[in-house]
Each structure stands twice: as C-alpha cells, then as structure tokens.
Amino acid sequence: MPRMTGQALSVPANSTSANQLAGKLYEFLDRPAAVLLAAAAAAVGINVTLLIGGVAVVNDEPISQANRFPVLPDDVVTSERGLGRMILTFRNTTAAPILVNFSVDVDFG
C-alpha cells in the first residue's frame, strides 16, 4: 500500500496550507482506491480538509493534538473510497504557527 507523508509542516497563523499532496505519487487516483488519512498537530487549532475527485470527504474538521507522527488507528481522520485528484489542506485557526504531521495511505485492492 503506497503511503504519502508530510512531517513538520508549519502552518502559518490564521492561514491555510497549499495542497499537501501536490506533486506526490498518488495525487491523482486513476482508478478507485481506499484512502486512509491520519494527522496530528503540535497544538490545538488545526483543521483539515480532504477532497477526492472534487468531493469534500472531510471539510474543515479538527485533528489530533498529539504532537507526534500519526499513529494508526489513534490519529485516523477518515477512511474513504475515491477516484480523481486529491487535495489535502490544513487551516490554522490560531495566532501562532503550528506544526502538522500527516500520512495518506492508498490501497487499490
């Protein structure tokens, strides 16, 4: 199962990150796949949005504040099936930058 990760991504205060899957191996799903998103932030205040094929499967929801790389199944945000382009963004709702770690597992089985 392919995995795409991001470590120590700093999301600036009161802003939204760029697509964290841009340029990654499976940014574009060319066939239906199961997608598992796990994420953890260094502090309270990070929300995540995941679009798959133009459909918001997670829309601006808070993530774990575990301050570590995501652990499965503790830090799973969602497990979905989809096809098309994936767009993953993080929004910082606070007045200070916050670090985020994430993993996206793709299973074509």
N, C-alpha and C positions, 0 to 999 in steps of 0.2 A: 504494500500500500504506500503510494507516494506521500511525502509529507513536505509542507512548505511552512517555514517558521520565520519569526521575527523576534529578535532579542534586544532588549534595552532600547526600544523605540521610544523616543522622547516626544510626547505630545505637548506642544506649547499651550500656555494658559489660554482659556476661552477660545479654542480653535479646534478645527477638525483636520485630521491627517489626510494625506493623499491615499489613493488606493494602495494598500499594503501588498496586494498580490500582483501589481503591475510588473510585467516582465518575468514573473515566476513561471515555472514549467507548466503548471496546470491552471493558469489564469483563465484560459478558455477551455471549457469542457466540451469536447467534440462528440461525446456520447453520454447517455445518462450515467450518473455516478452518485454514490453516497458521499456526503461531505460532513465531516465532523470538525467543529470549531471549538477550540479551548483557548481561554485567555485569562491572564491575571495581571493586575496592575499593582504598582508600588504603593498606592494610596487610594482613598475613596475619591470618586469624581470622574471616572472614565466610563463612557457609554460606547457601545459597539453597534454598527450597522453592517449587515451582510446581505448583499443582493446576489442572486443566482439567476442568470438569464433574464434580468430585469425585474425579478420578483423579490420583494423585501422579505426574507425569511427571518431576519432579526432587525428590528427597527429601533435604534437609539435606546438600547437596554443596558443597564449597569452590569459590570463584570466583577469577578472576584477581586479582592484587595489583598491577596495572599503574599504579594511581594516576592515572587519566585517564578521560575518557568512553570507553565501549567502542568498539573498532574491529572492524569486520567484515572477515574471519572470525576474527581472532585471539581475541576475547573471547566467542565464541558459547558459551553454556552448553548449549542444546538447540534442536532444531528438531522440532516435533511437530504433529500434526493433532488438533483437538479441537472440542468443542461444549459450550456451557454457561458457567457462571461461572468466571472465572479468579481465583485467589488467589495472590499473589506475596508471600512474606515473606523477610526476611533475619535470620539469627541471628548475633549476635556472641559468639564463644567466648572472648574475651579480657577483661582487666580494665580496658580503656580504650575510649572511644567511637571508632568508625571510620566514615569517610565512604564511601558507596557510590554509584556511578552505574550506571544500567541503561537498557536500551531493549527494548521489546517491539514487534515488527513483526507485523501481522496481514494475511494475504493470503487473500481469499475466492475467489481464482481456482481 
